[in-house]
Amino acid sequence: MINKYSSSKDFVGKLNTNIINLLNLKMDPQCIYIGGTNKKHIRKKHNNEFEQYIEKLPEIIREPTYIGVHPKRGGIEFIKKYKENVLVAVRVSQKKVLYVRSIYCITEDKVKRYLKEGTIKKIKP
């Protein structure tokens, strides 16, 4: 369970072999966490998404609708379609640990553009 108002580091999911292979990542399966400073950032910058989706992080990471790698920052993007498209940005820390960096909604047009550009891929159910 994610303690959304604490400064604790919480486990939210695992980067699995299927995602690694689909994205041609050069890393092993590993745990994904959200840290206290990341929670604080998301709450401040994307409060609506924080309140609505922070507890759904494990589901978004386990069962994304789309997956991709940010073309400039290199972070892994998990996108889950609910009533809106929720993007969870995950990056590797200096200590080689995967952390959720942000959660925010993106438009359907942006999803279509990312698919066309090849930035993200649809996950087969």
C-alpha angles and dihedrals in degrees: 000000000000116000094210099190099042129092089232125121109245130196111237105168149311134273100231134204093254092059092042091053095042091053096036091235121175098224141088127250108280145161123276120215140183116220131207095255090050091051090050092050093049093046090051100042102030105021097157092052090044093055095041102040112020092096090048093060094104091052093046091051095042096045111022121171091213134014132194150146120252105247095222107025097036094223122144115251122207113191123190123188114224118143081313134022110264117200120201113194116206124187137179115250124221087263090056094252120137114237133179103243101180147355122206142144123255129195126255088244090057091050090051091049092049090050092049091048091047092239091126135026129211114244114228112234 
